[in-house]
Amino acid sequence: MNNTPLVIDLRSVHKYYKSAAGDYHALNDIDLQIRPGEFVSIIGKSGSGKSTLLNMITGIDRPTQGEVWVNGTAIHDLSENQLAVWRGDSVGIIFQFFQLLPALSLLQNVMLPMELAGKYARNERRDRALQLLRSVDLAGQEHKLPSTVSGGQQQRAAVARALANDPKLIIADEPTGNLDSKSAETIFSLFNQLVADGKTVIVVTHDSSLARRTHRTALITDGEIVNEYIAKAMPTLTPQQLLTVSHRVKPQSYEPGSMILVEGKNSDNFFIISKGTVDIVLPRPNQSDVIALQLGPGKYFGEMEFFHERRNKASIRASLNSAVEVLALSYEMLTDILNTSEPTREALRSAAEQHEKENISKRSVPSKKKAS
């Protein structure tokens, strides 16, 4: 998976806008990598930078600093004419308000991108447009004007239009914001099918319930992307609190099989896994050690020690088959964070108590007697 070429690769992207009050820093040092076949949501409040980030990815706007690569193309270096050609061929965009041309039928709306890009022979375009409309359950509606069909049908037609030139990347900007729940569910099912067919889908939304159903979520606040693994580990923090944690964690790397924590030694940090897996190893008197659990990205350890005298309750090692990267947050910093979020304190305390019971239980499993 890690060797797969990236569909999206944003490298240290900054965007400033000039205003009467001075420069406005809309995007601040954005790094974002998305691989083929991923279904990713970008969420954040109004004004957080979602639309600016979307404009970077689609080439509608350019970064002030940094690089934007899409499917191996450095789009920040393209001219306006080159961008227009690239966009028509490489990206399918679905807008919140559909943006179908009102004087054209649904069929004509879907054919238009093929005509503008010069893709497919003229006699193929109609057949392809009809097939795309059938694929979004609009068979028999192709000659209707957008104003004569429902909002859900207009959005499905917009999906068909976005697929007209067979782009690898589909970007949807608040695609269900103006739809009823049934129509929204239909659109979401279409996205899942596109991902299953090998497309990469990015949904920009303010709807956290929709975001939870995608493969990954990028939370943007104040022009910065919150580390997604911190957001998974500590979901009860506010976006601003998550951003604070993102600024304070220290990345650490461990080779396969190396020890991260040793039972009985004092602990100083709370850890969130960002890459690879770790083994929770429980030594047992007169028996072999037992691997109680394996934890992957977005999981955490060190919470038991935080609530229980700072002494390690188990040994933690990088799994034998892969290197591990973790984000370390000192207990002093964790205390500061928990003092601002009682729900997070209680969630970690509850997890610590549960894991303590599990450790005791696993250590007490009797060894198997040798066969006589």
C-alpha positions in Angstrom: 0.0 0.0 0.0 2.8 2.5 1.0 4.5 2.0 -2.4 1.3 2.9 -4.4 1.7 6.2 -6.3 -0.2 9.0 -4.7 -3.3 10.5 -6.3 -3.0 13.7 -4.2 0.2 15.0 -2.7 0.2 18.4 -1.1 3.6 19.5 0.2 3.9 22.3 2.7 1.1 24.3 1.0 0.5 27.9 2.2 -2.2 30.2 0.9 -2.3 33.9 1.7 -5.0 36.4 0.5 -4.5 40.1 0.6 -7.1 42.2 2.3 -7.5 45.7 3.7 -6.6 44.4 7.1 -3.4 42.7 5.8 -2.5 39.2 4.6 -5.0 36.5 5.6 -3.4 33.1 6.1 -6.1 30.7 4.6 -3.9 27.6 4.5 -1.0 27.0 6.8 1.7 24.4 6.0 -0.7 21.8 4.6 0.6 18.3 3.9 -2.0 15.8 2.6 -1.5 12.5 0.8 -4.3 10.4 -0.7 -3.8 7.1 -2.5 -5.8 5.5 -5.3 -9.1 4.0 -4.3 -9.4 5.9 -1.0 -12.7 7.5 0.1 -11.7 10.6 2.0 -13.8 13.3 3.7 -12.5 16.8 4.4 -14.5 18.4 7.2 -14.4 21.7 9.1 -16.5 24.7 10.0 -17.3 27.5 7.6 -14.2 29.6 7.1 -11.9 26.8 8.2 -10.2 26.5 4.8 -12.1 23.6 3.2 -13.0 25.5 0.0 -9.5 26.9 -0.3 -8.0 23.4 0.1 -10.5 22.1 -2.6 -9.4 24.9 -4.9 -5.8 23.9 -4.5 -6.5 20.2 -5.4 -8.6 21.2 -8.5 -6.3 23.9 -9.7 -8.9 26.5 -9.4 -6.5 28.5 -7.2 -2.7 28.3 -6.7 -0.7 28.0 -3.5 1.3 31.0 -2.4 4.0 28.5 -1.3 4.4 24.8 -1.6 3.6 22.2 -4.2 0.4 20.5 -5.4 0.7 17.1 -7.2 -2.3 15.3 -8.6 -1.7 11.9 -10.3 1.9 12.8 -10.8 1.3 16.2 -12.4 2.7 19.3 -10.7 -0.4 21.4 -11.2 1.0 24.4 -9.4 3.4 24.8 -12.4 0.7 24.6 -15.1 -0.5 27.6 -17.1 -4.2 28.6 -17.0 -4.7 26.9 -20.4 -2.9 23.8 -19.4 -4.9 23.7 -16.1 -8.2 23.9 -18.1 -7.2 21.0 -20.3 -5.9 19.0 -17.3 -9.0 19.6 -15.2 -11.4 18.6 -17.9 -9.6 15.3 -18.4 -8.4 14.4 -14.9 -10.9 15.5 -12.3 -14.7 15.1 -12.0 -16.2 17.8 -9.8 -19.7 17.6 -8.2 -21.0 20.8 -6.8 -23.5 21.4 -3.9 -25.9 23.3 -6.1 -25.5 20.8 -9.1 -24.6 23.6 -11.6 -26.3 21.8 -14.5 -26.9 24.1 -17.4 -30.6 24.9 -17.3 -31.2 25.1 -21.0 -29.7 21.7 -21.7 -31.3 18.3 -21.1 -29.7 15.9 -18.7 -28.3 14.0 -21.6 -26.8 17.1 -23.1 -25.3 18.2 -19.7 -23.5 14.8 -19.5 -22.3 15.0 -23.1 -20.9 18.5 -22.7 -17.6 17.7 -20.8 -16.8 15.1 -23.5 -17.3 17.7 -26.2 -15.3 20.4 -24.5 -12.4 18.0 -23.8 -12.6 16.4 -27.3 -12.8 12.9 -25.7 -14.5 10.0 -27.4 -15.7 10.0 -31.0 -18.8 12.0 -31.7 -20.9 9.0 -32.3 -19.7 7.5 -29.0 -20.6 10.4 -26.7 -24.3 10.0 -26.8 -24.1 6.3 -26.0 -21.7 6.9 -23.2 -23.9 9.6 -21.7 -26.9 7.4 -21.9 -25.0 4.6 -20.2 -23.8 6.9 -17.4 -27.3 8.2 -16.8 -28.5 4.6 -16.6 -25.7 3.8 -14.1 -27.1 6.6 -11.7 -30.7 5.3 -12.2 -31.9 8.1 -14.6 -32.9 5.9 -17.5 -35.9 7.5 -19.2 -35.1 11.0 -17.8 -32.4 11.9 -20.3 -34.4 14.4 -22.3 -35.8 16.3 -19.4 -34.5 19.7 -18.4 -32.9 20.0 -14.9 -35.7 22.2 -13.6 -38.2 19.4 -14.3 -36.6 16.7 -12.1 -36.0 16.5 -8.3 -32.9 17.7 -6.5 -31.8 14.2 -5.9 -32.1 13.4 -9.6 -30.2 16.6 -10.5 -27.4 15.6 -8.2 -27.3 12.1 -9.7 -27.1 13.7 -13.1 -24.2 15.8 -11.8 -22.4 12.6 -10.7 -22.9 11.2 -14.3 -21.5 14.5 -15.7 -18.5 14.3 -13.4 -17.8 10.8 -14.7 -18.1 11.8 -18.4 -14.4 11.8 -19.2 -13.6 8.8 -16.9 -11.4 10.8 -14.4 -9.5 8.9 -11.8 -10.4 11.5 -9.2 -13.9 12.6 -8.1 -14.3 15.6 -5.8 -17.7 16.5 -4.3 -18.3 19.8 -2.6 -21.1 19.5 0.0 -22.8 17.0 -2.3 -25.7 16.1 0.0 -26.2 19.6 1.6 -29.4 20.4 -0.3 -30.9 16.9 -0.5 -33.4 15.0 1.7 -32.1 12.0 3.6 -33.2 9.4 1.1 -31.5 11.2 -1.8 -28.4 11.8 0.2 -28.2 8.1 1.0 -28.5 7.3 -2.7 -25.6 9.7 -3.6 -23.5 8.2 -0.8 -24.1 4.7 -2.2 -23.0 5.9 -5.6 -19.7 7.2 -4.1 -19.1 3.8 -2.5 -19.7 2.1 -5.8 -17.2 4.5 -7.5 -14.6 3.7 -4.9 -15.3 0.0 -5.4 -14.7 0.6 -9.2 -11.3 2.0 -8.4 -12.0 5.7 -8.3 -10.6 8.0 -5.7 -13.4 10.1 -4.1 -12.9 13.2 -1.9 -16.0 14.6 -0.2 -15.9 18.1 1.3 -18.6 18.4 4.0 -19.5 19.9 7.3 -21.6 16.7 8.1 -19.5 14.7 10.6 -21.9 11.7 10.4 -21.3 11.5 6.6 -17.5 11.9 7.2 -17.5 8.9 9.6 -18.6 6.6 6.8 -15.6 7.4 4.6 -12.2 5.6 4.8 -10.4 8.6 6.2 -11.2 12.1 7.5 -9.1 15.2 7.2 -10.3 17.8 9.8 -9.3 21.3 8.9 -9.4 24.1 11.4 -7.9 27.6 11.2 -6.3 26.7 7.9 -4.5 23.7 9.3 -5.2 19.9 9.0 -5.5 18.2 12.3 -3.5 14.9 12.5 -6.1 12.3 11.7 -4.6 9.7 14.2 -5.0 12.2 17.0 -8.6 12.8 16.0 -9.2 9.0 16.0 -7.6 8.5 19.4 -9.2 11.6 21.1 -12.5 12.2 19.3 -14.1 14.1 22.2 -11.7 17.0 21.8 -12.8 20.1 20.0 -11.2 21.0 16.6 -9.1 23.7 18.3 -8.0 21.3 21.1 -7.0 18.7 18.5 -5.0 21.3 16.7 -3.2 22.1 20.0 -2.4 18.5 20.5 -1.2 18.2 16.9 1.3 21.0 17.6 2.6 19.5 20.8 3.1 15.8 19.9 6.6 14.5 19.1 7.0 11.9 16.3 9.1 8.9 17.2 10.1 5.9 15.0 10.9 2.3 16.0 12.4 -0.6 14.1 10.5 -3.9 13.8 10.7 -5.8 17.1 12.2 -3.0 19.1 10.9 -2.2 22.6 9.0 1.0 23.2 8.1 0.6 26.8 9.3 -2.0 29.3 7.1 -3.3 32.1 8.0 -1.9 35.6 9.9 1.1 34.3 8.7 4.6 34.8 6.7 6.1 31.9 6.7 9.7 30.8 4.5 9.8 27.7 1.1 9.0 26.2 1.5 7.5 22.7 -0.7 7.5 19.6 0.2 5.1 16.8 0.4 6.7 13.4 2.0 3.9 11.4 2.4 0.1 11.8 1.3 -2.0 14.7 2.5 -2.6 18.2 2.3 -5.7 20.5 1.2 -5.4 24.0 3.4 -8.0 25.7 2.5 -9.4 29.2 5.2 -11.3 31.0 3.8 -14.2 33.2 5.7 -15.9 36.0 6.9 -19.4 35.0 5.2 -19.2 31.7 5.9 -17.7 28.3 5.1 -14.1 27.6 1.7 -13.5 26.0 0.9 -11.0 23.3 -2.3 -9.6 24.9 -3.2 -7.3 22.0 -2.0 -5.7 18.8 -2.8 -2.0 18.2 -2.7 -0.1 14.9 -2.9 3.5 13.6 -5.3 5.7 15.6 -5.0 3.5 18.8 -3.1 4.6 21.8 -1.2 3.3 24.9 0.3 4.8 28.0 -3.1 5.8 29.5 -2.9 3.2 32.2 0.4 4.5 33.5 -1.0 8.1 33.4 -3.7 7.1 35.9 -1.7 4.5 37.8 1.5 5.9 39.3 3.4 6.4 36.1 4.8 2.8 36.1 4.5 0.7 33.0 1.9 -2.1 33.4 3.0 -4.0 30.3 5.8 -4.1 27.7 5.1 -2.5 24.4 7.1 -3.4 21.3 7.0 -2.7 17.6 5.5 -5.7 15.8 8.1 -8.0 14.1 6.9 -7.4 10.6 6.9 -3.6 10.3 8.4 -0.4 11.6 6.3 1.7 13.9 5.8 5.5 14.1 4.1 7.0 17.1 3.2 10.5 18.3 4.4 11.1 21.9 2.6 13.5 24.2 4.3 14.1 27.6 2.1 13.5 30.6 2.6 17.2 31.6 1.1 18.2 28.3 -1.6 15.5 28.5 -2.6 16.9 31.9 -3.0 20.4 30.4 -5.2 18.9 27.6 -7.4 16.8 29.9 -7.9 19.8 32.2 -9.7 21.5 29.3 -11.8 18.4 28.3 -13.5 16.4 31.0 -15.1 14.0 28.4 -11.6 13.1 27.1 -10.3 12.6 30.7 -13.2 10.2 31.5 -12.8 8.3 28.2 -9.1 7.7 28.9 -9.8 6.9 32.5 -12.4 4.3 31.5 -10.0 2.8 28.9 -7.3 2.6 31.5 -9.5 0.7 34.0 -10.7 -1.6 31.3 -7.2 -2.4 30.0 -6.0 -3.0 33.6 -8.7 -5.6 34.1 -7.8 -7.2 30.8 -4.2 -7.4 31.7 -4.9 -9.1 35.1 -7.2 -11.5 33.3 -4.7 -12.5 30.6 -1.9 -12.9 33.1 -4.0 -15.3 35.2 -4.7 -17.8 32.4 -3.2 -21.1 33.6 -0.4 -22.6 31.5 -1.3 -25.8 29.6 -0.1 -29.0 31.2 2.3 -31.1 29.2 0.7 -34.3 27.8 1.8 -37.4 29.8 
